[in-house]
Amino acid sequence: MSKFLDLGLKEPINKALMDLGYENPTVIQEKAIPQIISSKEDLKAFAQTGTGKTAAFSLPIIELADQTSLNTQAIILSPTRELAVQIGRNIEEFSKYLPNLKVATVYGGANIEEQIRKLKRGVQIVVGTPGRTVDLIKRRALKLGNVQWLVLDEADEMLNMGFKDELDQILEATPETKQTLLFSATFPREVEAIARNYMSNPAEITSGQKNQGSDNVSHEYYLVNERTRYPALKRVADLNPNIYAIVFCRTRRETQEVANNLIRDGYNADALHGDLSQGQRDGVMDKFRKKTIQILVATDVAARGLDVNNLTHVINHKLPDQIENYNHRSGRTGRAGNKGVSIALVTRKEQGRLRPIERILKKKFVHTPVPSGKEICQNQLFHLIDKVHNTEVNTEQINNFLPSIYEKLEDLSREELIQKFVSLEFNTFLSYYENAPDLNDLSSRDNSRGRSTNENMTRFFINLGRKDKLNPAKLIGLINDQNITDKIEIGAIDILDTFSFFEIDKNFEKETLDTFSTNNPDFNGRTVNIEITKSDRGGGRKPRRNGGGKFSGKRRSSDNRDRDNNKGGFGRRRNNDSSNNSSRRSNNKASAGFGRKRRRD
Ligand code: AMP
């Protein structure tokens, strides 16, 4: 029997869920659905974004709503139009086999007359933003006297947006007998106050720990300065040709500026913020959902309603003013079982703001160096080669040309042909990045690379890096797999290109070395070596090459160039990362075809 039927939902709802591909209830659904169906108690539910909380409160309401009555029985309040629309759409999907169940979604910026007409026809469930809901109550188009369920979704955000008065007015219009359901990913003081004022002895349920970050998200920070913040952002995009990300900014102005810069520099990007008209916002969101836009630059509020599950990255161009919002931001990735990365671009001054966020997340940020030009070239190149490998060949279309093409290329060996093809596709990108400066805030180097900043920790070198597909989660897994001791504390982790560092509780220094040496583990076929780093300045251990491989000769010389450039500080930065010079722009155009926007049409 379906697990949703077990939770007390009827067959037509179960059937709709099966159509949507919901096979099993999520944790919050497992807890909330039977609770709401069986009890009239108010409910406070702590649920991360992306855990299925919309279905958790909607399904029991759909189950219990009296379809024979056209009175409004449920009012669901959400902070933004986008989120309201999303909830309304979900409810329509969940109730598609219940033809008499009607839902109306009401929000500002849209024709109120139309919304009034829909309400007048009679609907059991209303989803609304606070402002428009109050308007409709005042116009007597929305009558909440028969409401049995009041849902406050993302109540913290409604308060942040200044909707306190509206919430008071809406609550006034509902009967005392209603059941109030408060769903939120974070519970700052203001929300607790709402719960105290508007709910009586609520039951509490949680999916995961309160305010804690999703396990599927790893949190990294890049140390930048104000001048390198934007170039570092571009490096993230260039390192990940298939990036599908939201870049969070604090203000509308910052959002628009970053988006403008990315668009000018040739990325598939656009802005989403409150200064845009509803039509513009809808257009941007639609393109982002369809992946025509790969990078959405957004304010916290505007991105709230976006239901996108497969983001690869969340990037904090600047950390949010309110630390709880970091959780909301990073919760946009790592959804529906996918893995995600949340990157914070922070200056040394802002670095201290990571600690309180870590306390909320109960997770550590991993200091990750800003990707180097060499790493980016390498990633892009292999991406290109993979694409070539996976390209389907339609011989029918090209058959006619092939004989003369073979003839023209006859004098080239296989190796020469590959070299020429790679150079043709790649030269511009390579030349753009070959002299690319190090964007890390150099003043922090010795903290991040060589020494442990914590005297209770020993810092280890490990001969695996990003190139080996190592990431913090995998490194932690690798360490845990060795069973060094029952419980071992792992400190800061730095994943670099071809090697990495990690910290281990000093008391287990010897055990760690011995266990690795005895187990002699391998990682993706590579033998793993670890060593204790020396606490000298500037790296503890020199980067060790992974034995030549595909890139060997050329790469070494470009490493040398990198090092020379580092000495020169940012002297050459303008040639590479400053966005307002002509050589940069021409490089951009020529580099089209490497994961950047090919065309903006
Ligand atoms: P929410 O937290 O409500 O925004 O949901 C996040 C995403 O998970 C949405 O795209 C839902 O469609 C999806 N989802 C919710 N519940 C389930 C489930 N039981 N099985 C599969 N996907 C789900």
Residues whose N, C-alpha, C, O or C-beta is under 5 A from the ligand:
A	BS01	AMP	G21 Y22 E23 N24 P25 T26 Q48 T49 G50 T51 G52 K53 T54 A55 A336
